[in-house]
Each structure stands twice: as C-alpha cells, then as structure tokens.
Amino acid sequence: MKTIAEDTNIQMQIDALDKKMDMILGYVQQQNSQSRMIEDLVSDLSIVGKDAYESTVAELDKRQVELDPSELTGLAVSFLRNVGNIKAVMDTLEMAVDLGKEVGPIANEVIIDFTKQMNSLEEKGYFDFIREIGPVVDNIVQGFSPQDLKELANSIVSILNIVKEMTQPEVLNTMQNAIKAFNSMETESVPSYSVWKLMREMNSPEMQKALGYGITFMKNVSRDVSIEK
C-alpha cells in the first residue's frame, strides 16, 4: 500500500504539471492573440494600401501622368544599387546634425559676445563717428580731382616725414607757443609802429632773440636748399 508521503509527492508533481500546463496554455493564447493582431494589422494595411493605390492611380490619371513599369523597375534597381551611397549620405547628414548640436551653443556664445561688443562700440560713439566720416569723404571727393589724389599718393612719403618731424617735442612746443601768442593778441587793437619806434623795439631783448631765431631759421633753410641742389 502507498504511504502518505508517496501520495503527497505525487500530488505535488501533479500540481507542478498543472502550473506548467497553465503557463503553456497562456503562452499559446498570447501567441494566438498576437497572431490575430498581426492578421488584423495586415488586413487594415491592405485596405489602406488598396485605397492609397486607387487614390494614386486616380490622381495620376487626372493629371494625365503615365508610368512605365520598366522605368519603375529601373528606379528600384538603381535604388537598390545605391543603397550604400544612400547610407553614406544619411551617415554624413547624421554627423552634420550632431556637429550642429555641438557647435550650436558655441555659436550662440559667439553671437552673444559679438552683440555685446557691438553694443559697447555704439555706446562709445564709434558708429556715430563712422557716420560723420561720410560727409568728410564727400568733401574730399568734391574738392580733389583724380590727378590731385595721384600727386598726393606720389608725395605721401614726404608728407608723412613732415608730419613725423612736426611731432617732435621741440616743434610741438614752438607751435603751441606760437598759437598761444596769436590767441593772446587783440587783432582789432594792434598798435602802429613808426620807423623810429621799430628801431627802438629792435634793441629790446625779446626782438633781438626773435631776430636771432628768424635769421638762424632762414640760414638753415638756405643751406638745406643749397645741399639739395
């Protein structure tokens, strides 16, 4: 006779088999459900594809477009032949998109910095200064002929040398003193000098020093002219 332990073991095996059968039946039911879903999807796609095909045919017929099956076949063959090239193009496009994503923040920073710099220049008056240069250029164009500009170009080195010499501290001080002396004069009430009064003024230290400057200046100019000749 079977013992209680044997009966219990057999019952456990039966329960285990029942669970496995339930799992198998659930899996089969799931597969059947998925199969039905696929069949329904295929059926729906077939209907949609048929409608799309009929609509396309009707539209092509309305527009009087004729399709040559051989051309479609050639197009399909060309597409399949160039799948590698199409993939390369798509890879390049993907790389370009990734590069754009990486460069985008940098470009935004550059644009922001450039905008700030332009705003700073505008606040400092650079743009107003540039706008005011326009009338100056117009006056130069109207006041000088092309021949004048050509001669100016030929003499630009000499002009720059003269400007360079004028920027020497001694020359600038002399020019500044001359301007101050001229501004301090009252041109409307300049006294008249007779010959005798002029001779008396010639004996003053200031006039003697001025005559010394003038005579030395003229002698140096005369000497430079003689050397150039």
NORNOR-V532719 format. One record per backbone hydrogen bond with DSSP energy under -0.5 kcal/mol. CO is the residue of the C=O (numbers start at 1). NH is the residue of the N-H. Records with the same first field share a line. If there is no record, write none. Layout:
CO = NH + NH
This chain:
3 = 7
4 = 8
5 = 9
6 = 10
7 = 11
8 = 12
9 = 13
10 = 14
11 = 15
12 = 16
13 = 17
14 = 18
15 = 19
16 = 20
17 = 21
18 = 22
19 = 23
20 = 24
21 = 25
22 = 26
23 = 27
24 = 28
25 = 29
26 = 30
27 = 31
28 = 32
29 = 33
30 = 34
31 = 35
32 = 36
33 = 37
34 = 38
35 = 39
36 = 40
37 = 41
38 = 42
39 = 43
40 = 44
41 = 45
42 = 46
43 = 47
44 = 48
45 = 49
46 = 50
47 = 51
48 = 52
49 = 53
50 = 54
51 = 55
52 = 56
53 = 57
54 = 58
55 = 59
56 = 60
57 = 61
58 = 62
59 = 63
60 = 65
61 = 64
64 = 66
67 = 69
68 = 71 + 72
69 = 73
70 = 74
71 = 75
72 = 76
73 = 77
74 = 78
75 = 79
76 = 80
77 = 81
78 = 82
80 = 83
82 = 86
83 = 87
84 = 88
85 = 89
86 = 90
87 = 91
88 = 92
89 = 93
90 = 94
91 = 95
92 = 96
93 = 97
94 = 98
95 = 99
96 = 100
97 = 101
98 = 102
99 = 103
100 = 104
101 = 105
102 = 106
103 = 107
104 = 108
105 = 109
106 = 110
107 = 111
108 = 112
109 = 113
110 = 114
111 = 115
112 = 116
113 = 117
114 = 118
115 = 119
116 = 120
117 = 121
118 = 122
119 = 123
120 = 124
121 = 125 + 126
122 = 125
125 = 129
126 = 130
127 = 131
128 = 132
129 = 133
130 = 133 + 134
131 = 134
132 = 136
133 = 137
134 = 138
135 = 139
136 = 140
137 = 141
138 = 142
139 = 143
140 = 144
145 = 149
146 = 150
147 = 151
148 = 152
149 = 153
150 = 154
151 = 155
153 = 156
155 = 159
156 = 160
157 = 161
158 = 162
159 = 163
160 = 164
161 = 165
162 = 166
163 = 167
164 = 167
165 = 168
168 = 172
169 = 173
170 = 174
171 = 175
172 = 176
173 = 177
174 = 178
175 = 179
176 = 180
177 = 181
178 = 182
179 = 183
180 = 184
181 = 185
182 = 185
185 = 187
186 = 189
187 = 190
194 = 198
195 = 199
196 = 200
197 = 201
198 = 202
199 = 203
200 = 203
201 = 204
204 = 208
205 = 209
206 = 210
207 = 211
208 = 212
209 = 213
210 = 214
211 = 215
212 = 216
213 = 217
214 = 218
215 = 219
216 = 220
217 = 221
218 = 222
219 = 223
220 = 224
221 = 225
222 = 226
223 = 227
224 = 228
225 = 229
